[in-house]
Amino acid sequence: MVVRSHAIEEALARYRPGRSLEQFFYTSEGLFEYERRTWLARQWFLIGHSSEVPRTGSYIVRELLGESLIVVRTATDAVKGFFNVCRHRGSRICRDDGIATAFTCPYHAWSYAIDGRLRSATALVEGTDKAELGLKPIRLREVGGLLFCSLDPKTPELDATPFLPGLEYQGVPGARIAARRHYPTAANWKLVMENFHECYHCLPAHPQYSGVMGHVKRYSMDAAGPAADWNNEVDAWARTEALSDFPQAIVETADADWSYTEITRFPIGGGRRTQSEDGQPVAPLMGRYPRYDGGVATFGVPPFSYFFLLNDHAVLFQFLPRATESTDVTVTWLVDAASAPDAVDVERLVWLWDVTTLQDKAIIEANAAGVRSRAYEPGPFSKLELWGVPLITQYIEDLRAQ
């Protein structure tokens, strides 16, 4: 059992709804260690894509919350995950991604089958039960081509019902990775996620994104006129352009009721076909799309994994808390597996989210620097930041209930 400190208890008691968190929540090493062992360990994290473990014995090595993990495709075609820790004396077993028929520890040569069972170990004391010395598993789900894991065996089951049909329609299970970029951000994960969940900053901080995405008019301005214009544009798109067969998608009209765990679709805006700088395609159509309708579908597996599905590509966002003031942001771009390399314009493909995420990294790190100041105190959220409030509210409620 992990014991919560008095400092954490007092900070939770001081929390004021409707305001940013106090400095302690963003800078306390003791709090981050408590989160890492409890609340964070009970979340589902996107760890990879099925194409990274394409055949029996293919494996990847990933780090999550200070733990090294092995994710491998077994002989039954199931993908399993294990702690990268030898059951002998704790040595790391694998260093890099690869393909293997067994995992052999480089220290004393204990060997494990790819399903985690201890296969061989020399000079064991008589009576040692090898069946009890397999690699320790992690919870792992392969859902529509996406690999999710959690470190706590008591984590509630991942419900993929709202978004699995959309992933299959998009062709994500059979997609390939066209690009992946990493954006290590020197800030606590809460600052990173608070920023991701609001568009109040879009107009001043993201000129490129604001120029491409029409919904900025609705979510970045407290003005009735631009919001009404956007709602009218969405309504017209839904009637005349939007594909009607995208499964279980909610069109994000003005009166639509939706949540991050449901797929919502809306137009990019301005007649654009995809999220490139000129709005023109960057790759062949994905999955079952019969034509371009200029739409983008979004959903998430809160609080750390979010997805954007375009007609010709998909964008995966992974947020991985690394340390008290360090968060890894990884963006992966998928295209149809049948797309020839010369049919995918990678630089135009990554342009929007690459420039936007670099801008986010800069403003979040500036935010983190200010939060460290003795002058910092929690300020009130605006009306345009309300999408991030449920994340923080749920986090506080969960910690209080632990």
C-alpha positions as CSV (number, residue, x, y, z in Angstrom):
1,M,0.0,0.0,0.0
2,V,1.3,3.5,-0.9
3,V,0.8,6.0,1.9
4,R,-0.3,9.5,1.0
5,S,1.7,12.3,2.7
6,H,0.2,15.1,4.8
7,A,1.4,17.6,2.2
8,I,-0.7,15.9,-0.4
9,E,-3.7,15.7,1.9
10,E,-3.4,19.4,2.7
11,A,-3.0,20.4,-1.0
12,L,-6.2,18.4,-1.9
13,A,-8.1,20.1,0.9
14,R,-7.0,23.5,-0.5
15,Y,-8.2,22.8,-4.1
16,R,-10.5,25.5,-5.4
17,P,-12.8,24.4,-8.3
18,G,-12.7,26.7,-11.4
19,R,-9.1,27.6,-10.9
20,S,-5.8,26.2,-12.0
21,L,-4.0,24.1,-9.5
22,E,-1.6,25.4,-6.9
23,Q,2.2,25.2,-7.5
24,F,2.5,22.0,-5.4
25,F,0.5,19.9,-8.0
26,Y,2.9,20.9,-10.8
27,T,6.3,20.8,-9.0
28,S,6.2,18.4,-6.1
29,E,8.5,15.3,-6.6
30,G,6.7,13.6,-3.7
31,L,3.3,14.0,-5.4
32,F,4.6,12.8,-8.7
33,E,6.0,9.6,-7.1
34,Y,2.7,9.1,-5.4
35,E,0.8,9.6,-8.7
36,R,3.3,7.2,-10.5
37,R,2.6,4.4,-8.1
38,T,-1.1,4.9,-7.9
39,W,-3.3,7.1,-10.1
40,L,-1.1,7.1,-13.2
41,A,-0.5,3.3,-13.0
42,R,-4.3,2.8,-13.2
43,Q,-4.6,4.7,-16.6
44,W,-4.6,3.2,-20.1
45,F,-1.8,4.5,-22.2
46,L,-1.3,4.2,-26.0
47,I,2.0,2.3,-26.3
48,G,2.2,1.6,-30.0
49,H,0.6,0.4,-33.3
50,S,0.0,-3.2,-34.4
51,S,2.4,-2.7,-37.4
52,E,5.3,-2.4,-34.9
53,V,4.8,-6.1,-33.9
54,P,3.7,-7.6,-37.3
55,R,4.6,-11.2,-36.9
56,T,5.3,-13.9,-34.2
57,G,8.2,-12.9,-32.1
58,S,8.2,-9.3,-33.2
59,Y,8.7,-7.1,-30.1
60,I,9.2,-3.5,-29.0
61,V,10.7,-2.1,-25.8
62,R,9.0,0.9,-24.3
63,E,9.3,2.9,-21.1
64,L,6.2,3.9,-19.1
65,L,6.1,5.6,-15.7
66,G,9.7,4.6,-15.0
67,E,9.2,1.0,-16.0
68,S,10.8,-0.8,-19.0
69,L,8.3,-2.9,-20.9
70,I,8.4,-5.6,-23.6
71,V,5.5,-5.8,-26.0
72,V,5.5,-8.9,-28.2
73,R,3.3,-10.8,-30.6
74,T,3.0,-14.4,-29.6
75,A,2.5,-17.6,-31.6
76,T,-1.3,-17.4,-31.1
77,D,-1.2,-13.9,-32.8
78,A,-2.0,-12.3,-29.5
79,V,0.0,-9.2,-28.4
80,K,1.2,-9.5,-24.8
81,G,3.2,-7.2,-22.5
82,F,5.7,-7.9,-19.8
83,F,7.9,-6.0,-17.4
84,N,11.5,-6.0,-18.9
85,V,12.8,-7.5,-15.6
86,C,14.5,-10.9,-15.3
87,R,13.0,-13.0,-12.5
88,H,16.4,-14.1,-11.3
89,R,18.1,-10.9,-10.1
90,G,16.2,-8.2,-11.9
91,S,18.4,-7.4,-14.9
92,R,17.0,-5.8,-18.0
93,I,16.5,-8.4,-20.7
94,C,15.9,-6.5,-23.9
95,R,17.4,-3.2,-24.9
96,D,16.1,-2.6,-28.4
97,D,13.1,-3.5,-30.6
98,G,13.6,-6.8,-32.6
99,I,12.3,-10.2,-33.4
100,A,13.1,-13.3,-31.4
101,T,12.0,-16.9,-30.7
102,A,12.9,-16.4,-27.0
103,F,14.1,-13.7,-24.6
104,T,17.5,-14.5,-23.0
105,C,18.8,-12.4,-20.1
106,P,22.3,-11.2,-20.8
107,Y,23.4,-11.6,-17.2
108,H,23.0,-15.3,-16.3
109,A,21.2,-16.5,-19.5
110,W,17.8,-17.2,-18.0
111,S,15.6,-17.8,-21.1
112,Y,11.9,-17.0,-21.5
113,A,9.5,-18.1,-24.2
114,I,7.8,-15.2,-26.0
115,D,4.6,-15.9,-24.0
116,G,6.6,-15.1,-20.8
117,R,7.2,-18.6,-19.5
118,L,10.6,-19.3,-18.0
119,R,12.0,-21.8,-20.5
120,S,15.4,-22.6,-19.1
121,A,17.7,-21.6,-16.2
122,T,20.8,-23.5,-15.2
123,A,21.8,-24.8,-11.7
124,L,18.4,-24.1,-10.1
125,V,18.0,-25.4,-6.6
126,E,16.1,-28.6,-6.4
127,G,12.4,-28.0,-6.0
128,T,12.4,-24.6,-7.7
129,D,9.1,-24.3,-9.6
130,K,9.9,-22.7,-13.0
131,A,6.2,-22.1,-13.6
132,E,6.2,-19.5,-10.9
133,L,9.2,-17.6,-12.5
134,G,7.7,-16.3,-15.7
135,L,8.0,-12.7,-16.7
136,K,5.5,-10.5,-14.9
137,P,2.7,-9.4,-17.2
138,I,1.2,-6.0,-17.7
139,R,-2.4,-5.4,-18.9
140,L,-2.4,-4.9,-22.7
141,R,-5.2,-4.5,-25.2
142,E,-4.9,-4.6,-29.0
143,V,-7.9,-2.5,-30.2
144,G,-8.4,-1.7,-33.9
145,G,-4.6,-1.7,-34.5
146,L,-3.8,0.4,-31.4
147,L,-1.9,-1.1,-28.5
148,F,-2.9,0.2,-25.0
149,C,-1.4,-0.9,-21.7
150,S,-1.8,-0.2,-18.0
151,L,0.6,-1.1,-15.1
152,D,-2.1,-1.8,-12.5
153,P,-3.8,-5.2,-12.7
154,K,-6.9,-3.6,-11.2
155,T,-7.3,-1.0,-13.9
156,P,-11.0,-1.0,-15.2
157,E,-11.4,-2.7,-18.5
158,L,-10.9,-0.5,-21.6
159,D,-14.2,0.0,-23.3
160,A,-13.6,0.2,-27.1
161,T,-17.2,0.0,-28.0
162,P,-17.6,3.7,-29.0
163,F,-14.6,3.9,-31.3
164,L,-13.6,0.4,-32.6
165,P,-16.0,0.6,-35.6
166,G,-14.5,4.0,-36.6
167,L,-10.9,2.6,-36.4
168,E,-11.9,-0.3,-38.6
169,Y,-13.6,2.1,-41.1
170,Q,-10.5,4.3,-41.1
171,G,-8.3,1.2,-41.8
172,V,-6.1,1.7,-38.7
173,P,-5.7,-2.0,-38.1
174,G,-3.9,-2.4,-41.5
175,A,-2.2,1.0,-41.6
176,R,1.5,1.7,-41.6
177,I,3.5,4.4,-39.8
178,A,4.5,7.1,-42.2
179,A,6.1,9.4,-39.6
180,R,6.7,9.7,-35.8
181,R,8.0,12.8,-34.0
182,H,8.9,13.2,-30.4
183,Y,8.5,16.5,-28.4
184,P,10.0,16.1,-24.9
185,T,8.4,18.9,-22.9
186,A,9.9,20.3,-19.7
187,A,6.7,20.6,-17.7
188,N,4.4,18.6,-15.5
189,W,1.9,16.4,-17.3
190,K,-1.0,18.4,-15.9
191,L,0.2,21.6,-17.6
192,V,0.6,19.6,-20.9
193,M,-2.9,18.2,-20.7
194,E,-4.6,21.4,-19.6
195,N,-3.1,23.0,-22.7
196,F,-4.2,20.2,-25.0
197,H,-7.8,20.4,-23.7
198,E,-8.4,24.0,-24.6
199,C,-8.3,26.3,-27.6
200,Y,-8.4,29.6,-25.7
201,H,-4.7,29.9,-26.7
202,C,-5.2,28.9,-30.4
203,L,-5.5,32.4,-31.9
204,P,-2.5,34.0,-30.1
205,A,-0.2,30.9,-30.1
206,H,-1.1,28.9,-33.2
207,P,-1.5,31.0,-36.3
208,Q,-1.0,28.1,-38.7
209,Y,-3.6,25.9,-36.9
210,S,-6.0,28.8,-36.6
211,G,-5.7,29.4,-40.3
212,V,-6.5,25.8,-41.2
213,M,-9.1,24.7,-38.6
214,G,-12.4,26.4,-38.9
215,H,-13.6,25.3,-35.4
216,V,-11.1,27.8,-33.9
217,K,-13.8,30.4,-34.5
218,R,-16.1,28.6,-32.1
219,Y,-13.6,27.5,-29.4
220,S,-11.1,30.4,-29.3
221,M,-13.4,33.4,-29.3
222,D,-16.1,34.4,-26.8
223,A,-18.2,36.0,-29.6
224,A,-21.6,34.9,-30.9
225,G,-21.1,35.9,-34.5
226,P,-18.0,33.7,-35.4
227,A,-19.5,30.8,-33.4
228,A,-22.8,31.1,-35.4
229,D,-20.9,31.2,-38.6
230,W,-19.0,28.0,-37.8
231,N,-22.2,26.2,-36.7
232,N,-23.8,27.1,-40.0
233,E,-20.7,25.8,-41.9
234,V,-20.9,22.5,-40.0
235,D,-24.6,22.2,-40.6
236,A,-24.1,22.8,-44.3
237,W,-21.3,20.3,-44.5
238,A,-23.3,17.7,-42.7
239,R,-26.2,18.1,-45.2
240,T,-24.2,18.3,-48.4
241,E,-20.6,16.9,-48.1
242,A,-20.2,14.6,-45.1
243,L,-20.0,10.9,-45.6
244,S,-23.0,9.3,-44.1
245,D,-21.5,5.8,-43.5
246,F,-18.8,6.7,-41.0
247,P,-19.9,4.4,-38.0
248,Q,-21.1,5.8,-34.7
249,A,-19.8,9.3,-35.4
250,I,-21.6,12.3,-33.9
251,V,-21.5,15.4,-36.2
252,E,-20.3,18.2,-34.0
253,T,-23.1,20.6,-34.6
254,A,-24.0,23.4,-32.2
255,D,-26.5,21.3,-30.2
256,A,-24.6,18.0,-30.3
257,D,-24.0,16.2,-27.0
258,W,-20.6,14.4,-27.1
259,S,-17.6,13.4,-25.0
260,Y,-14.0,12.6,-25.7
261,T,-14.6,8.8,-25.7
262,E,-17.1,9.1,-28.6
263,I,-16.1,9.8,-32.2
264,T,-17.2,13.2,-33.4
265,R,-16.8,14.5,-36.9
266,F,-16.7,18.0,-38.3
267,P,-15.3,19.7,-41.4
268,I,-11.8,21.1,-41.4
269,G,-13.3,24.1,-43.0
270,G,-12.7,26.4,-45.9
271,G,-13.2,23.6,-48.5
272,R,-10.0,21.9,-47.4
273,R,-9.7,18.2,-48.2
274,T,-7.1,17.4,-45.5
275,Q,-4.9,19.2,-42.9
276,S,-2.1,20.1,-45.2
277,E,-1.0,23.7,-45.7
278,D,-2.8,24.0,-49.0
279,G,-5.7,21.7,-48.0
280,Q,-4.9,19.2,-50.8
281,P,-4.3,15.5,-50.2
282,V,-1.0,14.2,-48.8
283,A,-1.6,10.5,-49.3
284,P,-4.1,8.1,-50.9
285,L,-7.5,7.6,-49.2
286,M,-7.4,5.4,-46.1
287,G,-9.6,2.4,-45.2
288,R,-13.2,2.5,-46.6
289,Y,-13.4,6.2,-47.5
290,P,-15.0,6.3,-51.0
291,R,-14.0,10.0,-51.5
292,Y,-12.8,13.1,-49.7
293,D,-15.4,14.9,-47.7
294,G,-13.0,17.2,-45.9
295,G,-13.9,15.9,-42.5
296,V,-11.9,15.1,-39.4
297,A,-13.0,12.6,-36.8
298,T,-11.7,12.9,-33.2
299,F,-11.9,10.7,-30.1
300,G,-9.7,9.9,-27.1
301,V,-8.9,7.4,-24.4
302,P,-8.6,9.9,-21.6
303,P,-6.5,11.2,-20.1
304,F,-3.4,10.5,-22.2
305,S,-4.3,9.3,-25.7
306,Y,-6.1,11.2,-28.5
307,F,-6.7,10.6,-32.2
308,F,-7.5,12.6,-35.3
309,L,-8.8,10.7,-38.3
310,L,-8.6,12.4,-41.7
311,N,-9.7,11.0,-45.1
312,D,-6.0,10.3,-46.1
313,H,-4.2,9.8,-42.8
314,A,-4.6,9.4,-39.0
315,V,-2.8,11.2,-36.2
316,L,-2.1,9.6,-32.9
317,F,-1.1,11.6,-29.8
318,Q,0.6,9.9,-26.9
319,F,1.3,11.8,-23.6
320,L,3.6,10.0,-21.3
321,P,4.5,11.5,-17.9
322,R,8.2,11.0,-17.4
323,A,9.1,12.9,-14.2
324,T,7.8,15.7,-12.0
325,E,8.5,18.3,-14.7
326,S,9.0,16.2,-17.8
327,T,6.4,14.9,-20.2
328,D,7.0,13.0,-23.5
329,V,4.7,14.0,-26.3
330,T,4.8,11.7,-29.2
331,V,2.9,12.2,-32.5
332,T,2.5,9.4,-35.0
333,W,1.1,9.7,-38.5
334,L,-0.6,6.6,-40.1
335,V,-1.4,6.1,-43.8
336,D,-3.0,3.2,-45.7
337,A,-0.6,0.3,-45.8
338,A,-1.0,-0.1,-49.5
339,S,0.2,3.5,-50.1
340,A,3.4,3.5,-52.1
341,P,6.2,5.5,-50.5
342,D,6.3,8.0,-53.3
343,A,2.5,8.5,-52.9
344,V,2.9,9.9,-49.4
345,D,4.2,13.5,-49.0
346,V,5.6,13.2,-45.5
347,E,6.6,16.8,-45.0
348,R,3.2,18.0,-46.0
349,L,1.6,15.2,-44.0
350,V,3.3,16.3,-40.7
351,W,3.3,20.0,-41.3
352,L,0.2,21.1,-39.2
353,W,0.7,19.0,-36.1
354,D,4.5,19.4,-36.1
355,V,4.4,23.2,-36.2
356,T,1.5,23.2,-33.7
357,T,3.2,20.8,-31.2
358,L,6.5,22.7,-31.3
359,Q,4.5,25.9,-30.5
360,D,2.7,24.0,-27.7
361,K,6.1,22.8,-26.3
362,A,7.3,26.4,-26.1
363,I,4.3,27.9,-24.5
364,I,3.9,25.0,-22.0
365,E,7.5,25.3,-20.9
366,A,7.1,29.1,-20.5
367,N,4.0,28.3,-18.4
368,A,6.0,25.8,-16.3
369,A,8.7,28.4,-15.7
370,G,6.1,30.9,-14.4
371,V,4.5,28.3,-12.2
372,R,7.8,27.9,-10.4
373,S,7.8,31.5,-9.4
374,R,7.1,32.7,-5.9
375,A,4.6,35.1,-7.5
376,Y,2.4,32.3,-9.0
377,E,-1.0,31.6,-7.6
378,P,-3.9,29.8,-9.2
379,G,-5.9,31.9,-11.6
380,P,-9.6,31.5,-12.7
381,F,-10.4,29.5,-15.8
382,S,-12.1,31.4,-18.6
383,K,-15.3,30.3,-20.3
384,L,-13.1,29.0,-23.2
385,E,-11.1,26.5,-21.1
386,L,-14.0,24.4,-19.8
387,W,-13.0,21.2,-21.7
388,G,-9.9,20.8,-19.5
389,V,-11.9,21.2,-16.2
390,P,-13.3,17.7,-16.1
391,L,-9.8,16.2,-16.4
392,I,-8.6,18.1,-13.3
393,T,-11.8,17.6,-11.4
394,Q,-11.7,13.8,-12.0
395,Y,-8.1,13.7,-11.0
396,I,-8.8,15.5,-7.7
397,E,-11.8,13.3,-6.9
398,D,-9.8,10.2,-7.7
399,L,-6.9,11.2,-5.4
400,R,-9.2,12.1,-2.6
401,A,-10.9,8.7,-2.9
402,Q,-7.7,6.7,-2.9
